[in-house]
Amino acid sequence: MDVRVVLAILNSGLLNRYYRIISLEAGRALAQVDIDVLEDLPFKRPSAEDERELLDLVGQRQGGAPNPELTNWLEVLVERAYAP
């Protein structure tokens, strides 16, 4: 799997919310990433089609100004991987 897809998933709002809930780091002074918690994050690989689309969207976002529409579509693709 392309590292850009992995980073898109790890930096998604979905995994950020999940991490904050299980790590209890939100709102703490000097909060740090807990490797044990990071290793326990559920990681789902998107479908091949969604993976290609994630790569395309990540490419469009790189080096450009923040684009809420692209960000929202990235979130949809990541959440779709976790949907039952």
C-alpha positions, 0 to 999 in steps of 0.5 A: 500500500502506498504510504500516502494512503496510509498517511491519509487514513492516519490523518483522517478525522475518523482515526483522529477522533478514535485516537483521542477517545482511546488515548485520553490525551485530548486537552492535556498539557504536553500531550504525546503520541502513545505508540502502544495506542497507535499500534492498536488503531484499527486499520482498514484498507480501502477498496482498490478503486477508493485507494486510487481515488485517495491517491489522486486527491492526496496528489491534488492537495499536496503543495496547494492551499487547503481545499475543504471540498477535497478534504471532505471527499478524503474523509468520505473515502476513509469512512467508507473503508470502515463502514460495515 
